[in-house]
């Protein structure tokens, strides 16, 4: 929800069966937004997601929009798409528009991509380019549920819940597209002190100067961390950002934007561990 409030895309990484599709579908239903799902495969063409121009019965060309023309788009196993299709996704995510036969067509103002990838399977996949990874506001790691949560899930299934039937969710819209836009405008009004701005800048710049990292985060990461911190403050009922907003959101903002040195990866050092070490090197301002 914070990513939606900050107008950003989300990369979901987790094993199959962890309710990634259900999560996005339920979110779209609760916000009254349109939802489309794209199953990425190695033979998926750009026109399969952007749409095509076709010759109609009257001899005139018409445009048939692809699944990108929705508010919330779930890109399942995005790392299975070939380079040309990834390029089309890159344009859509950055410009919120697609180009078909030389014509640029705007996407929904609420257009947001929730993309998934499986960290276990590598056969038939393509590494996501750094430019595309940088377009994701956050990377969220999904894990298997606890025993209690899984038992609760089974109880809901016994009670009639069906993941394939949105009507069984029992979710009613609590907001519409206009309400979401108003919420996004309110995020921009959250006050950020200069000391917090300096803290965000220092954290991101330190990733570029850390010897354990072969790739640091770009200035786009600074913007992402700022916007998410504002959204977090608003969600918490505050009109100002505190250092803890920044600290709690740094891992999901930075983990996909940095690369750990190969020799340290072999020793088990993860991007999250590298991000956590930043807090020891960069002093947080006093709240």
Secondary structure, DSSP 8 states (H G I E B T S, - for coil): -HHHHTT-EEEEE--TTSSHHHHHHHHHHHHT--EEEEE--TT--HHHHHEEEEE-TTS-EEEEE-TTSSSEEEEETGGGS-HHHHHHHHHHHHHSEEEETTEEEE--TT-EEEEEE-SS--TT-----HHHHTTEEEEEE-----HHHHHHHHHHHHTT--TT-GGGG----S--HHHHHHHHHHHHTSB--HHHHHHHHHHHHHHTS-TTEEE---HHHHHHHHHHHHHHHHHTT-SB--HHHHHHHHHHHHTTT-EE-HHHHHTT--HHHHHHHHHHHS-----
